[in-house]
Amino acid sequence: MERGGGELEKTNLVFTIRLREGKLREGFYNPYFMRCDRKRGHRTGGLSMARELPKRSEVKEEYTWDVSAMYASKTAWEADLKEVDAIVSDLAKLEGSVMASAEKLLAALELGARAEQKIDLAFNYAERLFDQDQKNTEHQAMSQKMYGVMTDYQSRTAFVVPEILAADKATLAQYFAENKELELYRGLVDEILRTKEHVLSSEMEKLVAMTGEMAQTPEQVYSIINNADLIYPEIEDENGEKVRLSHGNFVPFEESGDRRVRKDAFEAFYSIYKQFAGTIAGLYNGQVKQQIFYAKARNYASTLEAAVDANNVPAKVYRNLVETVNANMDKMHRYVKLRKKCLGVDDDRGCSQKGFL
């Protein structure tokens, strides 16, 4: 993925954000640090490494994400949210009549698709702004607002799926035969039918949907702590210069050709998490309980089954993957042993193993 600069941007995004100019160069490169030659494992020239991570406002524009491709301004974003509310209001008027005719079913599915397309774009926009700098309170508010919008949409339209499932298959088949435009949504309807045993009544679906915003608390709090509140220690780089660690430079330091730098970076970076081990464990416990609640509410035997069923994957596929990996760990052990020999090290720690061969 092409990555832009930002004070505290995530590195595990599922979205593709284009840069204002160009692509990442060969090897590791970002606006804060020199290019890292992956063959040699050392910096080879480029931008000077700053002692402190620069603020978002200090990063050159060509290294930042161009979110204007999604919305030209916050005003345009807000206008789309108003349109979402209008669409959802129209959809809500169909409650009790979704399966009254093929035309009503098509209208419900089309309105839902339009609302979700706009919500997805608006959410993406708000989250990318939030990722730029999670200390920015305006962007925090936009992110929080989107979770509210999604919860509102889900709760106000919770009747749609139960009403579709309440109809018999013959009626659905008849509607698809009457109106060919429904064919676009056949995959969606088939998926609704597949998950029938995990769908609740309209009233219960609305109640479960209303928990959505609250359920995001553990993840949101951890994200703020991890990407905004934590202040990481300083280490000495390969040239003996003091540099403060960050999410942006930790991996390059972990891949340094200098074993001492790798060791210092690893120990210093994770020392911060150790200080907040109790808090992080508490948030993780909340996340686990959230998943247990939803699995039980939807009649799944476990959180694993609930998770993989979202992609129509049997739990046995996951278990088979884990079993296969465990059964072949001897290959990994041989590989690590070979790396130790090539690198001239005598332990299996990450700081010893991550040097380039």
Secondary structure, 3 states (H helix, E strand, C coil): CCCCECCCCCCCCCCCCCECCCCCCCCEEECCEEEEECCCCEECCCCCCCCCCCCHHHCCHHHEECHHHCCCCHHHHHHHHHHHHHHHHHHHCCCCCCCCCHHHHHHHHHHHHHHHHHHHHHHHHHHHHHHHCCCCHHHHHHHHHHHHHHHHHHHHCCCHHHHHHHCCHHHHHHHHHHCHHHHHHHHHHHHHHHCHHHCCCHHHHHHHHHCHHHHCHHHHHHHHHHHHHCCCCEEECCCCCEEECCHHHHHHHHCCCCHHHHHHHHHHHHHHHHHCHHHHHHHHHHHHHHHHHHHHHCCCCCHHHHHHHCCCCCHHHHHHHHHHHHHCHHHHHHHHHHHHHHHCCCCCCHHHHCCCC
